[in-house]
Amino acid sequence: MPWTWRGAFRLSESAPISASAVMQLILSGRALQARVEADLAELGLTLRHVGALGHLSHRPDLSYSDLARRAGVTTPSMLATVRALEELGAVRRTIIGAGHPARLEVTSSGRKLLDRVKAVVDGVERELLGELTAAQRAALAQTLLTATKIKTEPR
């Protein structure tokens, strides 16, 4: 079944108004994640691949453990993620010598892949927010950034 925006934002009529913004963010986030994941799958990627590739494009000195912590996954899981990126030609692992950690570098193919990912995300954003002005999109982004800084761990 093709993904559509319709139905992605349903709330119960009985939901209290105070919960509606939170529930809307949760439902929207899930719908957007599913949409972006589906689009990324066409490139042979997942959000975890994109996260690792993005981090490595800025910090090639990050270890598998560093990447795993940032993604909230185990080191063996991140190792598999990076291996998949190596198979795609997006990352090159360089071993400096015995006793030294491998250096993970984003290749030119990896940078091109990140450009394609950006185009995917930009397309979804245009579809979702296309009727908003640039100022409204900037205000929404700032509001969401501010809102997500609240403590989100269970009490």
C-alpha positions as CSV (number, residue, x, y, z in Angstrom):
1,M,0.0,0.0,0.0
2,P,1.5,3.4,-1.0
3,W,2.2,5.8,1.8
4,T,0.0,8.9,2.0
5,W,-0.2,11.9,4.3
6,R,-3.9,11.3,4.7
7,G,-4.6,9.6,7.9
8,A,-1.1,10.1,9.3
9,F,-2.3,12.8,11.7
10,R,-5.5,11.3,13.3
11,L,-6.3,12.1,16.9
12,S,-9.2,10.9,19.0
13,E,-12.0,13.4,19.3
14,S,-11.9,12.8,23.1
15,A,-8.1,13.6,23.4
16,P,-7.6,16.5,25.8
17,I,-6.3,19.6,24.1
18,S,-3.2,19.6,26.3
19,A,-2.2,16.2,24.9
20,S,-2.9,17.0,21.2
21,A,0.3,18.7,20.4
22,V,2.4,15.9,22.0
23,M,0.3,13.2,20.2
24,Q,0.5,15.2,17.0
25,L,4.3,15.3,17.2
26,I,4.5,11.6,18.0
27,L,2.2,10.6,15.1
28,S,3.8,13.1,12.7
29,G,7.3,11.8,13.7
30,R,6.3,8.2,13.1
31,A,4.7,9.0,9.7
32,L,7.6,11.1,8.6
33,Q,10.1,8.4,9.7
34,A,8.3,5.8,7.7
35,R,8.1,8.0,4.7
36,V,11.8,8.9,4.8
37,E,12.8,5.3,5.5
38,A,10.8,4.2,2.4
39,D,12.5,6.8,0.2
40,L,16.0,5.9,1.6
41,A,15.4,2.2,1.0
42,E,15.3,3.1,-2.7
43,L,18.9,4.2,-2.2
44,G,19.8,1.1,-0.3
45,L,20.0,3.1,3.0
46,T,18.3,3.4,6.4
47,L,18.3,6.3,8.8
48,R,21.0,4.5,10.7
49,H,23.2,4.4,7.6
50,V,22.5,8.1,7.0
51,G,23.4,9.0,10.7
52,A,26.7,7.1,10.6
53,L,27.6,8.6,7.2
54,G,26.7,12.1,8.4
55,H,28.7,11.8,11.6
56,L,31.7,10.4,9.7
57,S,31.5,13.2,7.1
58,H,32.2,15.6,9.9
59,R,34.3,13.5,12.2
60,P,36.3,10.6,10.5
61,D,38.1,10.1,13.8
62,L,34.9,8.6,15.4
63,S,35.2,4.9,16.4
64,Y,32.6,2.3,16.0
65,S,31.8,2.7,19.7
66,D,31.4,6.5,19.3
67,L,29.0,6.0,16.4
68,A,27.1,3.3,18.2
69,R,26.6,5.6,21.3
70,R,25.4,8.4,19.0
71,A,22.9,6.1,17.4
72,G,21.8,4.3,20.6
73,V,22.8,0.9,19.3
74,T,25.4,-1.7,20.2
75,T,28.9,-1.6,18.7
76,P,28.4,-4.9,16.8
77,S,25.2,-3.4,15.2
78,M,27.1,-0.3,14.2
79,L,29.9,-2.4,12.8
80,A,27.3,-4.1,10.5
81,T,26.0,-0.6,9.5
82,V,29.5,0.6,8.6
83,R,30.2,-2.6,6.7
84,A,27.1,-2.0,4.6
85,L,28.3,1.5,3.9
86,E,31.7,0.1,2.9
87,E,30.0,-2.4,0.5
88,L,28.1,0.6,-1.0
89,G,31.5,2.3,-1.5
90,A,30.4,5.2,0.7
91,V,33.0,4.6,3.5
92,R,36.6,3.4,3.4
93,R,38.2,1.9,6.4
94,T,41.9,2.6,6.8
95,I,43.9,0.6,9.4
96,I,46.9,2.7,10.5
97,G,48.7,-0.1,12.2
98,A,48.5,-2.8,14.9
99,G,47.0,-1.4,18.1
100,H,45.5,1.6,16.4
101,P,41.7,2.0,15.7
102,A,40.6,2.0,12.1
103,R,39.9,5.4,10.5
104,L,36.6,5.6,8.8
105,E,36.5,8.0,5.9
106,V,33.6,9.0,3.7
107,T,34.5,8.5,0.1
108,S,33.5,10.8,-2.8
109,S,30.7,8.2,-3.5
110,G,29.6,8.6,0.1
111,R,29.5,12.4,-0.3
112,K,27.4,12.0,-3.4
113,L,25.1,9.7,-1.5
114,L,24.7,12.3,1.2
115,D,23.7,14.8,-1.4
116,R,21.0,12.3,-2.7
117,V,19.8,11.9,0.9
118,K,19.5,15.6,1.3
119,A,17.4,15.8,-1.9
120,V,15.1,13.1,-0.5
121,V,14.7,14.9,2.8
122,D,14.2,18.3,1.0
123,G,11.6,16.7,-1.2
124,V,9.6,15.4,1.8
125,E,9.9,18.8,3.5
126,R,8.6,20.5,0.4
127,E,5.7,18.1,0.2
128,L,4.9,18.6,3.9
129,L,5.6,22.3,4.3
130,G,5.3,23.6,0.8
131,E,2.5,26.0,1.6
132,L,4.4,27.7,4.3
133,T,6.6,30.7,3.7
134,A,10.4,30.5,4.3
135,A,9.8,32.5,7.5
136,Q,7.1,30.1,8.7
137,R,9.3,27.1,8.0
138,A,12.2,28.7,9.9
139,A,9.8,29.5,12.9
140,L,8.5,26.0,12.9
141,A,12.0,24.5,12.8
142,Q,13.1,26.8,15.7
143,T,9.9,25.9,17.7
144,L,10.5,22.1,17.2
145,L,14.2,22.5,18.2
146,T,13.2,24.3,21.4
147,A,10.4,21.8,22.2
148,T,12.7,18.8,21.8
149,K,15.1,20.2,24.3
150,I,12.7,19.4,27.1
151,K,13.6,16.4,29.2
152,T,12.1,13.4,27.4
153,E,13.2,10.6,29.7
154,P,10.4,8.9,31.7
155,R,10.0,10.2,35.2
